[in-house]
Amino acid sequence: MRKILRAVAGLGFLVALTAFAQAPFNENVPDKYVVKKGDTLWGIAAFFLQKPWVWPEIWHVNPQIANPHLIYPGDEVRLIYIDGKPRLTLDRGRDVKLGPRVREVPHGEAIPAIPLDVVDTFLTKTRVVAPGELEAAPYVVAGHEKSVITGAGADFYVRGQVPAEQAFWGVYRKGDNYVDPETGELLGIRAQDIGSGKLKATEGEILTLAATRTAEEIRIGDRILPVEDRKIETVFYPSAPPARIHGVIMAVEGGVDNIGHLDVVAINRGERDGIKIGNTLAIYKAGEVVRDRIAEDVVTLPAERAGLLMVFRTFEKMSFGLVMHASRPLKVKDLVREP
């Protein structure tokens, strides 16, 4: 009988070990990880998994925990087995409990998927607009007392027609065009954030606004657009993109030549292509064109994988992503594909 029990136990261990080996877990991964302040969900996923983007497939929701998808410092992420399959689950840490009652913790204390300080401007202020949208928007005609530029706290004057109920406005300046390198299609225009203003008075088509915030001085010709009424996504999860997705990096923030870890890039794939926030894409260096001296012609070498990016903001025709890993310097026009 004992031999049978040992055989059954050994078989169960073998099944679990086989399942673990087939799962995309890192080698010698521990059975738990205590979340620390400053952690990101991407970092925790990469701690356990060879492929962080499969996190949703192995995440086991604990129904006894309110908001089990939110992870806080002090929580324990545990490796468990369910029906012989490895899963990651969550145990709430002591820092979010108070006696027998669970303390409500603001969502803002939950760890983010990626470093929010790097992408904050792109989440809250950067806008991509359609061709002609800025040109049709009301524009700044003067600053207070006919000044050319305006800073925070000063009034400025805008010419155009706006809804009376719209009190708060963003001030923008035309930025770069985002052009698809493959098709030449204009995918959008960057509306550069200049500041914000509050409507004080309207007289005919002249509007008086008070500058409530300025990233740069407001200048004549800058445009105003209504403050976006949208939910700012700060809690999202690594995930696989649509199958057979192919695209390219169109631009990098700052206009630098080389792209590396934690650089923000624009890609030529967006919501119309099925791209969603959290999608992880592999970055490939395009294969070099070399001359075949034997056949006396030219051939293109295979593309080489060189990094990973995670999409954190999507638009209809394009998206912004953060480079999470780069094994070599990356550049504009490098390829992006499903990992």
C-alpha positions in Angstrom: 0.0 0.0 0.0 2.8 2.4 0.9 4.5 1.6 -2.4 1.3 2.5 -4.2 1.0 5.8 -2.3 4.6 6.6 -3.0 4.0 5.8 -6.7 0.9 8.0 -6.8 2.7 10.8 -5.0 5.6 10.5 -7.4 3.3 10.6 -10.4 1.6 13.7 -9.0 5.0 15.4 -8.5 6.0 14.4 -12.1 2.8 15.8 -13.5 3.3 19.1 -11.6 6.9 19.2 -12.6 6.0 18.6 -16.3 3.4 21.3 -16.2 5.9 23.7 -14.6 8.4 22.9 -17.3 5.9 23.5 -20.0 4.8 26.8 -18.5 6.9 29.9 -19.4 8.4 30.2 -15.9 11.9 31.2 -15.2 14.3 28.6 -13.8 14.6 28.2 -10.0 11.8 30.7 -9.4 10.7 30.8 -5.7 7.2 30.0 -4.7 6.4 33.5 -3.5 7.4 37.1 -3.9 6.7 39.9 -1.5 5.8 43.1 -3.4 7.8 46.2 -2.5 7.2 49.9 -3.0 8.7 50.9 -6.4 7.9 47.5 -8.0 6.0 47.4 -11.3 3.7 44.7 -12.5 6.0 44.2 -15.5 8.9 43.6 -13.2 7.0 41.0 -11.1 5.8 39.3 -14.2 9.4 39.1 -15.6 10.6 37.8 -12.2 8.4 34.8 -12.5 7.9 34.4 -16.3 10.1 34.1 -19.3 7.3 35.8 -21.2 5.8 38.5 -19.1 3.0 39.1 -21.6 1.3 35.7 -20.8 0.6 37.0 -17.3 -3.2 37.0 -17.8 -3.1 33.3 -18.8 -1.5 32.1 -15.6 -3.0 34.7 -13.1 -5.5 33.0 -10.7 -8.0 35.4 -9.3 -8.6 35.0 -5.6 -12.4 35.6 -5.1 -11.9 36.3 -1.4 -10.0 39.5 -2.2 -11.7 42.7 -3.3 -10.0 44.0 -6.5 -7.6 41.0 -6.8 -6.2 42.5 -10.0 -4.7 45.4 -7.9 -1.4 44.6 -6.2 0.0 46.6 -3.3 3.3 46.7 -1.5 3.3 44.0 1.2 1.2 41.6 -0.9 2.5 38.2 -1.6 2.4 36.8 -5.2 2.5 33.0 -4.8 3.2 30.2 -7.2 0.5 27.5 -6.7 -0.7 24.4 -8.6 -4.4 24.0 -9.6 -5.2 20.7 -11.3 -1.5 20.1 -11.8 -1.1 23.5 -13.6 1.1 26.3 -12.2 -0.7 29.5 -11.5 0.2 32.8 -9.8 -2.2 34.1 -7.1 -2.3 36.9 -4.6 -2.3 37.0 -0.8 -3.0 40.4 0.7 -0.2 41.7 2.9 -0.5 42.8 6.5 0.0 46.5 5.5 -3.5 46.6 3.9 -5.3 44.9 6.8 -6.4 46.5 10.1 -7.6 44.0 12.7 -10.5 41.9 11.4 -11.5 44.5 8.9 -9.9 45.1 5.5 -8.8 48.7 5.1 -9.8 50.3 1.8 -6.6 51.3 -0.1 -6.8 53.9 -2.8 -6.1 52.6 -6.3 -3.3 55.1 -6.5 -1.3 53.1 -4.0 -1.4 50.0 -6.2 1.8 49.2 -8.1 1.7 50.3 -11.7 2.3 48.1 -14.8 5.2 50.3 -15.9 7.0 53.4 -14.4 4.3 56.0 -14.5 6.7 58.9 -14.1 8.2 58.0 -17.5 4.9 58.0 -19.3 2.8 60.5 -17.3 2.9 63.2 -19.9 1.8 60.8 -22.6 -1.1 59.6 -20.4 -2.4 62.9 -19.3 -1.4 65.7 -21.7 -0.1 64.4 -25.1 -2.8 64.3 -27.8 -2.8 63.0 -31.3 -5.3 64.8 -33.5 -6.7 64.3 -37.0 -5.4 66.4 -39.9 -7.2 69.8 -39.9 -8.4 69.5 -36.2 -5.9 72.1 -34.8 -6.3 74.4 -37.8 -10.0 74.5 -37.2 -9.7 75.2 -33.4 -9.9 78.7 -31.8 -6.5 80.4 -31.6 -4.7 82.8 -29.3 -4.7 86.4 -30.7 -3.0 88.2 -27.8 -1.8 88.1 -24.2 -2.7 90.4 -21.4 -2.1 94.0 -22.3 -1.2 93.0 -25.9 1.8 90.9 -24.8 3.1 88.3 -27.2 3.5 85.5 -24.6 1.6 84.6 -21.5 2.6 82.7 -18.4 0.6 81.0 -15.7 -1.8 83.3 -13.8 -2.2 85.8 -16.6 -5.1 86.3 -18.9 -5.0 85.7 -22.7 -7.4 86.2 -25.6 -8.6 83.7 -28.1 -10.6 84.1 -31.2 -13.2 81.5 -32.2 -16.6 80.0 -31.3 -16.8 77.7 -28.3 -19.7 76.1 -26.3 -20.6 78.3 -23.3 -20.7 75.3 -21.0 -17.1 74.3 -21.7 -15.1 76.1 -19.0 -11.7 74.3 -19.1 -9.5 74.2 -22.2 -6.1 72.8 -23.1 -3.6 75.0 -25.0 -1.7 73.2 -27.8 0.8 73.9 -30.5 1.2 71.8 -33.7 3.9 69.2 -33.3 5.3 66.5 -35.5 3.3 64.5 -38.1 3.1 60.8 -37.6 3.4 59.3 -41.0 3.3 55.5 -41.7 6.8 54.6 -43.1 5.3 51.7 -45.0 2.3 53.3 -46.7 2.9 57.0 -46.4 -0.5 57.5 -44.7 -0.8 60.4 -42.2 -1.8 58.6 -39.0 -2.1 61.7 -36.8 -0.6 65.0 -35.7 0.9 65.5 -32.3 -0.8 68.3 -30.4 2.1 69.6 -28.2 0.9 70.4 -24.7 1.5 74.1 -23.8 -0.8 74.6 -20.8 -4.4 75.0 -19.7 -6.9 77.8 -19.3 -10.3 78.6 -17.8 -12.8 80.6 -19.7 -13.6 83.8 -18.0 -15.7 85.8 -20.4 -17.0 85.8 -24.0 -17.6 88.9 -26.1 -18.7 88.0 -29.6 -15.9 85.7 -31.0 -13.3 87.0 -28.6 -12.8 84.8 -25.5 -10.9 85.7 -22.3 -9.2 82.9 -20.6 -7.0 82.7 -17.5 -3.9 80.6 -17.8 -4.2 78.0 -15.0 -1.1 76.0 -16.0 1.8 76.5 -18.5 4.4 74.0 -19.6 5.7 76.7 -21.9 4.8 80.3 -22.6 1.5 80.6 -24.4 2.1 82.3 -27.8 0.0 83.9 -30.5 -1.3 81.3 -32.8 -1.5 78.5 -30.2 -4.8 76.6 -30.3 -7.3 75.6 -27.7 -9.1 72.3 -27.5 -11.6 71.0 -24.9 -10.0 69.2 -22.0 -10.3 65.5 -22.8 -13.2 63.7 -21.0 -11.6 60.3 -20.8 -10.5 57.8 -18.2 -6.8 57.8 -17.7 -5.6 54.2 -17.6 -2.9 53.7 -15.0 -3.7 50.1 -14.1 -3.2 47.7 -16.9 -1.5 44.4 -17.5 1.0 42.8 -19.9 -0.8 40.9 -22.6 -0.3 39.3 -26.0 -1.2 41.4 -29.0 -3.3 40.3 -32.0 -1.9 37.3 -33.9 0.3 38.1 -36.9 0.6 41.8 -36.0 3.4 43.6 -37.9 4.4 47.2 -37.7 7.3 49.6 -37.3 8.6 52.2 -34.9 7.7 55.6 -36.4 9.3 58.0 -33.9 11.0 58.3 -30.6 10.4 60.9 -27.9 13.2 63.5 -27.9 14.3 62.9 -31.5 17.4 60.9 -30.5 19.0 58.5 -32.9 19.3 55.4 -30.7 16.4 54.0 -28.7 16.9 52.1 -25.5 15.4 50.9 -22.2 12.4 53.0 -21.0 12.3 55.2 -24.1 8.8 56.1 -25.4 8.2 55.3 -29.1 5.3 55.7 -31.5 4.3 52.7 -33.6 2.1 52.6 -36.8 -0.5 50.2 -35.4 -3.5 51.3 -33.3 -7.1 50.4 -32.3 -8.2 49.7 -35.9 -5.5 47.0 -35.9 -6.7 45.5 -32.7 -4.0 46.9 -30.5 -4.9 47.4 -26.8 -3.3 48.9 -23.8 -0.9 46.4 -22.2 -0.1 44.6 -25.5 3.6 43.5 -25.6 5.4 43.6 -28.9 8.8 42.2 -29.8 11.2 44.6 -31.6 13.3 43.4 -34.4 16.2 44.9 -36.2 15.6 44.8 -40.0 17.9 42.4 -41.7 20.8 43.9 -43.6 21.0 43.8 -47.4 24.2 42.1 -48.5 25.7 41.1 -51.8 25.9 37.4 -52.6 29.2 37.1 -54.4 28.5 33.6 -55.5 25.1 34.2 -57.1 26.2 37.8 -58.0 23.0 39.3 -56.6 21.8 40.8 -53.3 19.9 39.2 -50.5 18.2 40.5 -47.3 19.3 38.8 -44.1 16.6 37.7 -41.6 15.4 40.2 -39.0 16.9 39.8 -35.5 15.0 40.2 -32.3 16.4 43.0 -30.2 13.9 44.1 -27.6 10.4 44.3 -26.2 7.9 47.2 -25.8 4.6 47.5 -24.0 1.8 49.6 -25.4 0.4 52.1 -22.8 -1.7 54.5 -24.9 -3.7 53.8 -28.1 -5.3 55.9 -30.8 -7.3 54.9 -33.8 -4.3 54.5 -36.2 -1.2 54.5 -33.9 0.0 53.9 -30.4 2.6 54.8 -27.9 4.8 52.1 -26.3 7.5 52.0 -23.6 10.7 50.0 -24.4 10.9 47.4 -21.6 14.0 45.6 -22.8 16.7 46.3 -25.4 19.5 43.9 -26.1 21.1 46.3 -28.6 20.6 49.9 -29.7 17.2 50.4 -31.5 16.3 52.9 -34.1 13.3 54.4 -35.9 11.9 52.0 -38.6 12.8 48.9 -36.6 10.1 46.3 -36.8 7.5 45.4 -34.2 5.8 42.0 -34.2 3.9 39.6 -31.9 6.4 38.2 -29.4 
